[in-house]
Every structure is written in structure tokens, then in C-alpha cells.
Amino acid sequence: SQMYSTCILFMYGELTDKDTCEKVRLTFENYEMNSFEILMYKKNRTPVWFFVKIAPIRNEQEKVVLFLCTFSDITAFKQPIEDDSSKGWGKFARLTRALTSSRGVLQQLQPTVHKGESVHKHSRLAEVLQLGSDILPQYKQETPKTPPHIILHYCAFKTTWDWVILILTFYTAIMVPYNVSFKTKQNNVTWLVVDSIVDVIFLVDIVLNFHTTFVGPAGEVISDPKLIRMNYLKTWFVIDLLSCLPYDVINAFENVDEGISSLFSSLKVVRLLRLGRVARKLDHYIEYGAAVLVLLVCVFGLAAHWLACIWYSIGDYEVIDEDRNTVRTDSWLYMLGETMGSPYRFNASGRGRWEGGPTKDSVYITSLYFTMTSLTSIGFGNIAPTTDWEKIFAVAMMMIGCELKSFIYFLQTPE
């Protein structure tokens, strides 16, 4: 009511329709979206017909914080055609000007849905599915005009594409640490083809980002190709470029130097920075209980997977001393091999190196089991750190587990 009295009431006059005034008042009180044709008056008492559109604006807590009121002058459509001031060419000019200037505005402002609740549900669905830039405000009805080669960041194609990139990003977040830690040589043709396809899709994503609109600091949709290119070059271009380089294809060649191969394997970790795009959008899902649960499980599982890869890397680095050509009997990998019946053995008659040990599948499962029990503070003790580096890593992992629990408690605590 206060918004109603301060926004429109002072423009009413003696010929303003009372029923329309009542509809306007109810629109404000019921927080609805609606449109009206109403007669109002200027300060000098000149009557003017307006097409008025009222749209409620909601905040993140679903509360209406303000109303957007748009006024379009439609007096030319309401004035009598046959009057002394509009005969001949004057009347034709007035009608032509009215048709060219006001008809387009009326079509843009004509609401497709009159109930605020329906518009709100559509906006929430778009917010849940949107993974790229910020979506348009709820009151934005018309589609911005863009050049032919520019893609709207909230269109159906871009939203679907962002979900594909999200899935491939999680695939990368799982496979890259595993390949780097376990030093898997990508000789398997199937996995090499899959990784090459992922690299090509990431490369296509770079091209699309150079032709996708974004939301400017004032909330406007930026569709200028030059501004889009400059914005992308300043933000995510370098990270996206490093993430799509074909490291696995380079490592697949047998004649690649071992040092260069290790370097390219390590550079694959840069791809994990793409998760930053996902992390900054998680706030859209905080209010959905089921979504929060799924996100927490994914975050916890991903952290345990990364730590399991690091845990194996420490054990693999320490279990065999190549300089002294000895094996550390206190390493957890050595003890795991003894337990599973596949101990390390020295091949004196062959290459003169230590061989054997548990399989990579058993090692990964055991590593994941240890990190899970450590992060959850269970720790059965059947797998325990013994060397100094293992103990240091175990302490760091317990601290990470405390941080994860604090994060979960923070999400569950109401504001």
C-alpha cells in the first residue's frame, strides 16, 4: 500500500477510472504482475493515457523487495481521430509516429503470464538449471537483440552445453589425479580416444565462450563481440586453454623423454582449476535440501579420492630406495603386499630391480578406504602411517576432515 500511494496515486485525476485504480491497488497488495491502460494527469493537469506494467522483484529469500513499474505513453491511440488538430497530413503523421514508436513497446511490455507465482516458478527453474553466467532478472520479458553469431548465455543450448561441461569437468577431476599419481601410461586406445574427445569438447567450449553473452556490472546483458572477447581473455581463457591441451596424446608416444612425460602428466592437474566455475555457482543450490546432500556427498567423495591418490604417491615414493636398492619394510605399501600375498621381491637375475607388490586396483581401494576412515575420524588402525611423511600427511588429512565437518555444520545451521 505504501508503494502504491507513493508511486501512482499522485497522478490520478477526476476522470481516472475507479475500477482500474482498485485493480492497481490490489496488484501491489497481492504482489502480482499485471498491466493496465489508465488515464493519468501531468503536473499541469494535462490528461495522458499510459500503458502501465507492474512486476514484483524478489530477493534470494523469496520476498518482494520492490516493484518495477513501466509507463508507456499511448495517448495517440486514445485521442479522438477526428479533431481540428489532427486533420489531413497532421493526423496521418500522428498515427504513423504512434504506430512506429508505441506499438513495439506495447508488444514488449505485454505480459505473457499475469500471476506472479507462475513467473517466479519459471525463474527458479532457470536458476537451478543455469550453470553459466547469472540469469536475467525476473522482470526481464523481452529477448535482447544480439548479433547472429552471438549466443545468449541463458538459452537452452548453452544451458545444456554447460551441463555437459560440468559432467566432463567432474570426469577430469577424478581421472587426472589418478593418472598422475599412479603414472598410468595412456597406451589403452579406448581411454586415449575418450580423453581426446574430452579435449576437443573443452576446445569447442573455448570457441563458444568467445561468442556468448554475459551479465555486466549493472545487470545488463553484454552482447558486443569485442567486450565479450576482452572479458573472456581477462577471466577464464588461460585456464581453459591449459585444460584442453592434449597431454595424454603426447604421453602416448613411446619415444617421449621420461622427464617431459612426467612434466606433461603434472600439468594435467591444471584442469582441476575448472572446478572453480562450478564452485562459484553452488550458492544457487544451498536452499534445496536434496541438492545440498548430493553436493556434500560429491565434495566429500572427491576430497577422499584426491587424498587417496596423494597417499599412494607418498607410499610409492618411499617404499623403494633406488639409490641403495633397498625396500622399506615399515612402509604401508610393503605391509599391504605382504598381507595380500604379493610381496616386493628383488630380481637379481634379471634387471636387478625390486619388483612385485600389490596391484594398482588393490592399492587404490586400500588408499581410498584409509582416507575415508581418516576423514570421518573412524580410523580402525589396520592401515596406519609409519614413516615421517606419512604421518605428516595423516595430520594434514585430519585437519581437512575437521574443515569438511565445519563446512557441513555451517550449511546445516539456519541463519
N, C-alpha and C positions, 0 to 999 in steps of 0.2 A: 504494500500500500504506500509506503514512503517513497519507493522508487517510482510508483505510478504518479503520485502527486507532484514530484519534482521534475519528471521527465516530459509529460504530455499535458497535464491538466491546465497549465497556464496558457495553452494555445487554443483552448476551447472558446466557442462563442455562442451567440444566441441561436444560430441555425445549425449548430453541430448536432448530429443525431444522437439522441439519448441512449437508444439501444446499443449503438456502436460503442459509446462511452462505457457502458456497462460491460460489454464484451472485452474491451481493453483492460478494464479493472480486474475482471475475473482471470484474464490471461496472466497478469502479473501475480495475482494471489495464488493461482494454481500451478505456477512455474511451468507454463505451457509454451509451445511455439505456435504462433498464429500470425495472420496477416489481415489487414483491414484497408478499406477505402473510406477515408474520413475527411470531413471538411474542417479546416482549422483557419486560424487568423494570424496575420503578421502583426508586428508591433504597431503599425499604422492602421490597423483594423481592416486590411485588405484580405478578403477570403481566398484561400488556397486549398486545392484538393491534393491530398497526399495518399500515396500507397505506403502504408506502414507495415513493416515486418518486425516482429518481436521474437527473439530467440534467447532462451536462458543459457548461461555459461556456467558449467560445473567445474569444481576443482577435483583433486585426486580423492577426496573423501566423499564424493558424490553430492556435495552440497552446492546449491546455486549461489554463486558469489556476486554475480552481476547479470544484467540483461543487455543484449545488443539490439538496439533499435535503429532500423534503417528507414529513411524517409526518401521517397521518390515523388517528385512533382508531376502529377497527372492532371493538372488544371486544364491543359489543352484538350484532353478527352472529355472533360466535364462541361466546359463552357458551351453555350448555345452557338451553333454554327452560323445561324442567320442573325447577325447583328451588324450594326453600322461600321464597326471597326474591323470586320473580317470579310468584306465583300471582295469579289474579283481575285486578283493575284495575291492580295494580303491574306485572304482566307486559305488559298492553296499553299502559300508559303508557311503559314502557321501549322497547318495539318501535316505538311511534309516534314517540317522540323520536329514536330511532336512524334511522328511515326519513327523517324530515324534515331531520335535521342532517347525516347522513353520506352518504346516497345521492347528493345533489347534489355533494358534494365528491368522491366516488369517480368520478362521471361526468366531472367537470372534470379530474381528475388522471389518468384512464385515458389512456395514450399512444396516439396513432394510428400512430406509427412507432417501432419498437423499436431500430433501428440508428442510431447517432449520425451515421453518414456520410450517410444519406438526409436526416435533418433538417438537417444542415449544408448540403447542396446546395440545399435549398429556401430556406434563409435567404440564401445567396449570390445566388441568382437574384432574390430580392426586393430585395436590396441594390443589385444592378445596375440594376434597373428603377425603383427608387424615386427620385423627384426632389423630393418634398415634404419633410416633416419626417423625423426619424430613425425607422427602422422599429422594430418591437418586438424585444426580446431573443430569442435562440434558444429559451430555455426557456419562453417565453410561449405556452401552448397554448390557453387559453380566450379567447373574444372578449369584450372589455369591454362592459358594458352601457351604452348611450348613449341619450339621448332620441331620439324618432322623427325629428326634423328635423336631427340632428347626423350628419355623415359621418365615418367613420373615415379618418384620413389615409393609411392603408396599404392601403385596399381597392382592388379592380381598377378601379372607376370613377375614383377620384381619381388613381391612377397613370396611367391613360390620359389623363385631363384634363391632368395635369402635363406629359406628353409633347407634347400639343397646344400648351400654353402655351409650352413650350421652343422648338418649331418657329416659332411666331409671334414669339417674342422675337428669334430669330436673323433672321427676316424684317425685323423692325423695326430691328435693329442694322445691317442692310445698307441698307435703303431710306431711313431717316431722315437719315443723314449725306449721302447722295446728293441727296435733295430739298432739304436746307438749303443745301448748297454750290452746287449747280447752279441753285438758285432756280426749281425747276420749279413752275409753276402747275398745280394739280390740276384742269384742265379736262377731262381724259380721264375719261369716265364710268365706264369699266371699272375703272381704278385707284382712282377715288373710291369705287366700291361695295366693292371689296376692302378698302380701308383702313377704310371704315365698318364692315364686318363684323368686322375685327380689333378695332376699338374696342369693339364690342358684346361680343365674346368676352372682352376684358380686363375689361369692366364686370361680366359674369357671374362672372368669376373672383373679383372683389372680394366679390360676394354669397356665393359658395361658401366663401371664406376666413373669413367670419363664422360659418360653420356647420361648420367642420372641426376635428377634434381635433388636439392637438399633444402632444409629449412634454415633461413638466415637468422641472425641475432634478434631481429624484430618480429619474428614469427612468419615472415613472408616466404613464399616458395621461390627459390632462385633457379631460373631456367636458362640463364645466359651461359652459353657454352664456355666462354673464356673464364668466367667466375667459377664454374664447375671444375674446370681443369686445375685452376690455381688452388682451389680448396682441397682437392684430392691430392695434389702434389705436396701440399703442406701437411697433410694428415697421415693417411694410411698407405700412400703409394710405395714407399721404400720397403715397408714391412711386407706388403702384398707381393712385391716383386721378388724379394728374397725367399718368400714362402713357396713360390711356384717354380723355382729353378729345379731342373731335373737331376737332383743329387743321386738318386738311385740308378738312373741310367748311366751316369759316369762311373759309379762304383761297380756296375755290372761288367765292365771290361776287365779282363784278366791282367792286362799289362799296365794297369794303373799303379803307381807307386803307393806303397803301404801308408806312407805319411800323408800323401794327398788324399787317399781314400778315407783315412781317419779324420782329416780336416773336413771333407765334404759331409761325412757322417755326423760330425759335431754341428756343422752349420744347419743341419735339418732341424735342430732344436728351435731355430728362429721361427719356424712355422707355428710354434706354440703361442707366439705373440698374437696370433689371430683370435685367440680366445678373449682378448681384450674387447673385441666388438660384441661378444656375447655377454661379457660381464657387465658392461655398462647398460644393458637392456634388461637385466634381471629385476630391476625395480618395478617393471610393469607387471610382474607376476607375484609380488610379495603378498598381495591381498587375497590370492587364491590358495586355499589350504592344500588342495591336492597338488597344485603346481609347485608349491614350496617343498612339499615332501619329495616329489620327484627330483627337484633341483638339488636338494640336500643329499639324496642318495647318489646322484651323479657326481657332485662335488667330492663327497667322501670316497666314492669308488675311484675317481680319477686321482685323488691325492694318494690313496693307498697304492695304486698302480705305479705312479711316478716314484714313490718311495721304495717300492719293491725293486724297481729297475736300478735305483741307486744302491740299495742294499746288496744286490747281486754284484754290481760293479766293484764295490769295496772288497767283497769276498774274492772275486776273480782276480783282482789286482794283488791281493796279499797271499793267496793260497800257495802260489809257486814263486819261489825266488830264483829267477832265471840266472842272475849273476852267480849265485852259489850253487845253483842246480839242486835245490832242496825244496821240500814241501813243508808247510806249517801245519803241524798236527793239531794245533789249537784253533784253526780256522773253522768256521761253521760249515763251509763247503766240504772240507776234508771229513768232518764228522758225519755230514749228511751222506757222503759217498760210502763211508764205512757202514752206516746204518742200512742203506738201500742195497748193499751188496755190489756196488760198482766203485771200488776204491781207486785212488790215484796210484799209478804204478810207473816205475822208471823203465823205459825201453832202452836198455844198454846195448842190445844187439842191433837195434835199428838206427833211428835218428839221434839216439842219446838224449831224449827229452822225456819229461813227465807227460803221461797220457792217462786216459780213463776219466773217472769222476762221474757224478750223476748227470743224467740227461738234462737238456735245457728245459723241457716241459716240467720235469720234477723240480728243477731249481726255481723256475718261475712260480709254480704253485706254492712251494715252500716259502719263497720270499714274500708272496702276497699274503700268505697265512700269517707270517711273522709281523708284517706291517699292520695288518688288520687287528691282530691282538694287541699290538702296542698302541695303536691309535685309540682303541676302545678301552685301554688301561686294564685289559684282562691278563695278558702275559702268563701263559701256562708254564713257561720256563723250559719246555722241551727244545726250543730254539733260543739261544741266548748269545749276546755279544761277548766275545772273549778278547779280541785284540783292542788296542787303543782306539784305532779309527772306528771300529765297530761300536765301541762304547760311546764315542763322541757322537756318532750318527744316531744311536739309540736315544741319547739325551735330547738331541735336536728333534727327533721324531715325536718324543713325548710332549715337547713344547708345542709342536704343531697340532698334536691331538688336543691339547688344552685350548688352543686358539679355535679349533673347529667346534669344540663343545661350547665355548663362549659365543661363537657366531650363531650356533643353533639356538642357544638360550636367548640371544638378542632378538632373533627373528620371532621367537615364540612369545616374547614379552610384549604385552599391549602398551601402546604409547599413552 
